[in-house]
Amino acid sequence: ALVLLVVFGGISLAKAVTLSVGSAVPSPGPYDIHNFAGADMDMNVIIALVEGHSHLLAQKWLERLRKEEGMEEYLIHPDAELHERVEHAYREIGVYLDQPKHHVIAGHFRQTGRDRRKEGVPLAKVIRAIQLARSTLWQHLLEQGLFDSTVNSYLALNLYRQIVAVFDNAVLHTIEGYFEEK
């Protein structure tokens, strides 16, 4: 098997982007990645997977946020509230990927910026939380072994580009909202 090694943000795709025919593995659940093993990925399948794993992704994000040095100011709310905020964003990933510049998304992140400023959270911490949400999402997708063929590795590159665009727009609108708040 020929393996293509690609690195995104320090995360290796070596395992995920093997250019050989994969074999399907039995699956215990509708959103289990093994339902998709060996099949060419469609963006809708990936979106369904992310939205179906939104609770788990939010939990992973919260764990990373708690481990991140200097994020105490961001952690002023109960875990359940922080979890729900990011879980909502992961549940809406299909909309975000489909229309990354949509006014509803812009409004959501502008409001996020205004809210974090009212709470006294430093802007750098707000941006870091968004970065952690992006990297948690991407790392989760890689861990699922989704990108196991040449076609799927192309999809991985395209998906990564789209995820970065979504989160770049989220950062931009969050900053705008942050500075709108007096």
Backbone hydrogen bonds in HBPLUS format (Angstrom, degrees):
<---DONOR---> <-ACCEPTOR-->    atom                        ^
c    i                          cat <-CA-CA->   ^        H-A-AA   ^      H-
h    n   atom  resd res      DA  || num        DHA   H-A  angle D-A-AA Bond
n    s   type  num  typ     dist DA aas  dist angle  dist       angle   num
A0019-LEU N   A0002-LEU O   2.85 MM  17  5.38 151.3  1.93 167.4 177.0     1
A0004-LEU N   A0017-VAL O   3.34 MM  13  5.90 170.7  2.35 164.1 163.6     2
A0013-LEU N   A0006-VAL O   2.85 MM   7  5.28 149.9  1.94 159.9 167.9     3
A0008-PHE N   A0011-ILE O   3.07 MM   3  5.25 164.8  2.09 145.5 145.8     4
A0011-ILE N   A0008-PHE O   2.84 MM   3  5.25 162.7  1.87 119.8 125.8     5
A0016-ALA N   A0013-LEU O   2.92 MM   3  4.88 105.2  2.49  95.2 114.0     6
A0017-VAL N   A0013-LEU O   2.71 MM   4  5.59 151.3  1.79 170.9 168.7     7
A0032-ASP N   A0029-GLY O   3.20 MM   3  5.16 160.6  2.24 103.9 109.5     8
A0035-ASN N   A0032-ASP O   3.00 MM   3  5.90 168.5  2.02 126.2 129.9     9
A0036-PHE N   A0033-ILE O   2.83 MM   3  5.50 155.5  1.89 119.9 127.2    10
A0039-ALA N   A0036-PHE O   3.08 MM   3  5.56 162.8  2.11 135.0 137.6    11
A0045-VAL N   A0042-ASP O   2.91 MM   3  5.28 129.1  2.17 108.5 122.0    12
A0046-ILE N   A0042-ASP O   3.23 MM   4  6.67 156.3  2.29 153.9 160.4    13
A0047-ILE N   A0043-MET O   2.89 MM   4  6.14 162.1  1.93 153.5 158.7    14
A0048-ALA N   A0044-ASN O   2.92 MM   4  6.03 160.1  1.96 141.9 147.6    15
A0049-LEU N   A0045-VAL O   2.93 MM   4  6.15 150.8  2.02 143.0 151.5    16
A0050-VAL N   A0046-ILE O   2.92 MM   4  6.22 164.3  1.94 155.5 158.4    17
A0051-GLU N   A0047-ILE O   2.85 MM   4  6.03 174.3  1.85 158.6 160.6    18
A0052-GLY N   A0048-ALA O   2.80 MM   4  5.80 150.0  1.89 140.1 149.4    19
A0053-HIS N   A0049-LEU O   2.89 MM   4  6.04 130.3  2.14 140.2 153.4    20
A0053-HIS N   A0050-VAL O   3.08 MM   3  5.03 131.7  2.32  95.1 108.6    21
A0054-SER N   A0051-GLU O   3.33 MM   3  5.03 163.7  2.36 101.5 102.6    22
A0057-LEU N   A0053-HIS O   2.82 MM   4  6.02 167.5  1.83 165.9 170.3    23
A0058-ALA N   A0054-SER O   2.94 MM   4  6.02 157.1  1.99 143.0 149.0    24
A0059-GLN N   A0055-HIS O   3.02 MM   4  6.29 150.4  2.11 143.7 152.0    25
A0060-LYS N   A0056-LEU O   2.90 MM   4  6.23 157.9  1.95 153.1 159.0    26
A0061-TRP N   A0057-LEU O   2.87 MM   4  6.12 157.7  1.92 150.5 156.9    27
A0062-LEU N   A0058-ALA O   2.93 MM   4  6.12 161.2  1.96 147.1 152.0    28
A0063-GLU N   A0059-GLN O   2.97 MM   4  6.21 155.7  2.03 147.6 154.1    29
A0064-ARG N   A0060-LYS O   2.98 MM   4  6.25 159.1  2.03 148.2 153.7    30
A0065-LEU N   A0061-TRP O   2.80 MM   4  6.01 156.6  1.85 152.5 159.9    31
A0066-ARG N   A0062-LEU O   2.95 MM   4  6.13 157.1  2.01 147.5 152.7    32
A0067-LYS N   A0063-GLU O   3.14 MM   4  6.37 142.5  2.29 140.7 150.5    33
A0068-GLU N   A0064-ARG O   2.99 MM   4  6.10 129.4  2.26 142.6 155.6    34
A0068-GLU N   A0065-LEU O   3.27 MM   3  5.15 137.2  2.46  94.0 105.5    35
A0074-TYR N   A0071-MET O   2.95 MM   3  5.36 139.4  2.12 109.5 121.1    36
A0075-LEU N   A0072-GLU O   3.01 MM   3  5.06 135.9  2.22  98.5 111.4    37
A0081-GLU N   A0078-PRO O   3.03 MM   3  5.48 124.4  2.35 109.2 122.2    38
A0082-LEU N   A0078-PRO O   3.17 MM   4  6.55 166.0  2.19 159.7 163.3    39
A0083-HIS N   A0079-ASP O   2.77 MM   4  5.87 165.6  1.79 159.7 164.4    40
A0084-GLU N   A0080-ALA O   2.97 MM   4  6.09 160.0  2.01 141.8 147.0    41
A0085-ARG N   A0081-GLU O   3.06 MM   4  6.29 158.5  2.11 149.6 154.9    42
A0086-VAL N   A0082-LEU O   3.26 MM   4  6.58 168.5  2.28 156.7 157.0    43
A0087-GLU N   A0083-HIS O   2.84 MM   4  5.90 155.2  1.90 153.1 161.5    44
A0088-HIS N   A0084-GLU O   2.97 MM   4  6.00 158.1  2.02 146.4 150.9    45
A0089-ALA N   A0085-ARG O   3.41 MM   4  6.75 153.7  2.48 138.3 144.4    46
A0090-TYR N   A0086-VAL O   2.98 MM   4  6.32 159.9  2.02 152.4 157.3    47
A0091-ARG N   A0087-GLU O   2.84 MM   4  6.10 152.4  1.92 151.3 159.6    48
A0092-GLU N   A0088-HIS O   3.12 MM   4  6.34 131.6  2.36 140.1 152.1    49
A0092-GLU N   A0089-ALA O   3.15 MM   3  5.16 135.2  2.36  95.9 108.1    50
A0093-ILE N   A0090-TYR O   3.24 MM   3  5.14 164.9  2.26 108.6 109.0    51
A0095-VAL N   A0092-GLU O   3.03 MM   3  5.55 123.1  2.37 114.8 127.2    52
A0096-TYR N   A0092-GLU O   3.12 MM   4  6.42 164.4  2.14 154.0 159.0    53
A0097-LEU N   A0093-ILE O   2.81 MM   4  5.97 159.6  1.85 152.8 157.3    54
A0098-ASP N   A0094-GLY O   2.95 MM   4  5.98 151.3  2.03 140.9 149.4    55
A0099-GLN N   A0095-VAL O   2.86 MM   4  5.91 158.3  1.90 153.5 158.3    56
A0102-HIS N   A0099-GLN O   3.03 MM   3  5.28 166.4  2.05 122.2 122.3    57
A0106-ALA N   A0102-HIS O   3.03 MM   4  6.36 163.9  2.06 153.5 158.6    58
A0107-GLY N   A0103-HIS O   2.82 MM   4  5.94 158.2  1.87 142.7 148.9    59
A0108-HIS N   A0104-VAL O   2.91 MM   4  6.12 152.6  1.98 142.7 150.1    60
A0109-PHE N   A0105-ILE O   3.03 MM   4  6.31 168.9  2.05 159.5 160.3    61
A0110-ARG N   A0106-ALA O   2.87 MM   4  5.99 151.1  1.96 149.2 158.3    62
A0111-GLN N   A0107-GLY O   2.98 MM   4  6.06 158.5  2.02 143.9 149.6    63
A0112-THR N   A0108-HIS O   2.96 MM   4  6.25 147.3  2.07 139.9 149.8    64
A0113-GLY N   A0109-PHE O   2.97 MM   4  6.22 156.5  2.02 144.3 149.0    65
A0114-ARG N   A0110-ARG O   2.97 MM   4  6.32 158.9  2.01 149.8 155.4    66
A0115-ASP N   A0111-GLN O   2.82 MM   4  6.02 165.2  1.84 154.9 158.9    67
A0116-ARG N   A0112-THR O   2.93 MM   4  6.13 165.3  1.95 154.0 157.7    68
A0117-ARG N   A0113-GLY O   3.06 MM   4  6.22 152.8  2.14 144.7 152.1    69
A0118-LYS N   A0114-ARG O   2.98 MM   4  6.25 160.3  2.02 150.9 156.1    70
A0119-GLU N   A0115-ASP O   3.02 MM   4  6.27 146.2  2.13 144.8 154.3    71
A0121-VAL N   A0116-ARG O   2.95 MM   5  5.34 158.0  2.00 163.9 158.3    72
A0120-GLY N   A0117-ARG O   2.90 MM   3  4.95 149.2  2.00 101.4 111.5    73
A0125-LYS N   A0122-PRO O   2.95 MM   3  5.47 130.2  2.21 111.6 124.1    74
A0126-VAL N   A0122-PRO O   3.20 MM   4  6.62 150.3  2.30 148.6 157.5    75
A0126-VAL N   A0123-LEU O   3.05 MM   3  5.04 117.5  2.46  96.4 112.1    76
A0127-ILE N   A0123-LEU O   2.96 MM   4  6.25 165.6  1.98 162.4 165.0    77
A0128-ARG N   A0124-ALA O   2.97 MM   4  6.11 154.0  2.04 138.5 146.3    78
A0129-ALA N   A0125-LYS O   3.00 MM   4  6.19 151.6  2.08 141.9 148.5    79
A0130-ILE N   A0126-VAL O   3.20 MM   4  6.56 150.5  2.29 144.1 151.6    80
A0131-GLN N   A0127-ILE O   2.91 MM   4  6.25 157.9  1.96 152.4 159.0    81
A0132-LEU N   A0128-ARG O   2.88 MM   4  6.13 154.8  1.94 149.4 156.1    82
A0133-ALA N   A0129-ALA O   3.04 MM   4  6.31 144.8  2.17 138.4 147.7    83
A0134-ARG N   A0130-ILE O   3.03 MM   4  6.40 155.7  2.10 151.0 156.8    84
A0135-SER N   A0131-GLN O   2.93 MM   4  6.22 174.1  1.93 158.9 159.7    85
A0136-THR N   A0132-LEU O   2.87 MM   4  5.83 150.7  1.96 141.5 149.9    86
A0137-LEU N   A0133-ALA O   3.09 MM   4  6.20 157.6  2.14 141.8 147.4    87
A0138-TRP N   A0134-ARG O   3.00 MM   4  6.31 169.6  2.01 158.9 160.7    88
A0139-GLN N   A0135-SER O   2.91 MM   4  5.91 164.9  1.93 145.2 150.1    89
A0140-HIS N   A0136-THR O   3.00 MM   4  6.05 155.4  2.06 143.0 149.9    90
A0141-LEU N   A0137-LEU O   3.04 MM   4  6.37 157.6  2.09 151.2 157.0    91
A0142-LEU N   A0138-TRP O   3.00 MM   4  6.31 160.0  2.04 153.6 158.9    92
A0143-GLU N   A0139-GLN O   2.91 MM   4  6.12 156.2  1.97 149.5 156.2    93
A0144-GLN N   A0140-HIS O   3.17 MM   4  6.40 129.8  2.44 140.3 152.3    94
A0144-GLN N   A0141-LEU O   3.19 MM   3  5.24 139.0  2.36  96.6 108.0    95
A0145-GLY N   A0142-LEU O   3.10 MM   3  5.57 162.1  2.13 113.4 119.0    96
A0153-SER N   A0149-SER O   2.74 MM   4  5.97 143.9  1.87 149.5 159.8    97
A0154-TYR N   A0150-THR O   3.10 MM   4  6.36 150.1  2.19 145.6 152.8    98
A0155-LEU N   A0151-VAL O   3.02 MM   4  6.36 154.3  2.08 144.3 151.8    99
A0156-ALA N   A0152-ASN O   2.83 MM   4  6.07 145.5  1.95 139.8 149.4   100
A0157-LEU N   A0153-SER O   3.10 MM   4  6.38 157.3  2.15 145.2 149.2   101
A0158-ASN N   A0154-TYR O   3.02 MM   4  6.30 162.7  2.05 151.6 156.5   102
A0159-LEU N   A0155-LEU O   2.70 MM   4  5.84 162.2  1.73 153.0 158.6   103
A0160-TYR N   A0156-ALA O   2.85 MM   4  5.98 159.7  1.89 148.8 154.3   104
A0161-ARG N   A0157-LEU O   3.08 MM   4  6.29 158.4  2.13 144.4 149.8   105
A0162-GLN N   A0158-ASN O   3.02 MM   4  6.33 155.2  2.08 147.5 154.4   106
A0163-ILE N   A0159-LEU O   2.82 MM   4  6.07 158.9  1.86 155.6 161.6   107
A0164-VAL N   A0160-TYR O   2.95 MM   4  6.13 165.0  1.97 152.4 156.1   108
A0165-ALA N   A0161-ARG O   3.05 MM   4  6.27 156.9  2.11 143.4 149.8   109
A0166-VAL N   A0162-GLN O   2.95 MM   4  6.22 159.2  1.99 150.9 156.0   110
A0167-PHE N   A0163-ILE O   2.99 MM   4  6.24 170.7  1.99 156.8 158.7   111
A0168-ASP N   A0164-VAL O   2.76 MM   4  5.87 148.1  1.86 149.1 158.9   112
A0169-ASN N   A0165-ALA O   3.00 MM   4  6.15 159.1  2.04 145.9 151.0   113
A0170-ALA N   A0166-VAL O   2.91 MM   4  6.21 148.0  2.01 142.6 152.7   114
A0171-VAL N   A0167-PHE O   2.95 MM   4  6.14 156.9  2.00 143.6 148.5   115
A0172-LEU N   A0168-ASP O   2.98 MM   4  6.26 165.0  2.01 149.8 153.8   116
A0173-HIS N   A0169-ASN O   2.95 MM   4  6.15 173.5  1.95 156.6 157.3   117
A0174-THR N   A0170-ALA O   2.90 MM   4  5.97 150.3  1.99 144.6 153.7   118
A0175-ILE N   A0171-VAL O   2.92 MM   4  6.12 161.3  1.95 155.4 159.5   119
A0176-GLU N   A0172-LEU O   2.99 MM   4  6.30 161.2  2.03 150.2 155.6   120
A0177-GLY N   A0173-HIS O   2.95 MM   4  6.13 165.3  1.97 147.0 150.7   121
A0178-TYR N   A0174-THR O   2.83 MM   4  5.97 151.7  1.91 146.3 155.1   122
A0179-PHE N   A0175-ILE O   3.05 MM   4  6.32 155.7  2.11 153.1 157.3   123
A0180-GLU N   A0176-GLU O   2.99 MM   4  6.22 124.3  2.32 138.9 154.3   124
A0180-GLU N   A0177-GLY O   3.19 MM   3  4.95 136.8  2.38  91.2 103.5   125
A0181-GLU N   A0177-GLY O   3.29 MM   4  6.49 144.9  2.42 146.2 152.1   126
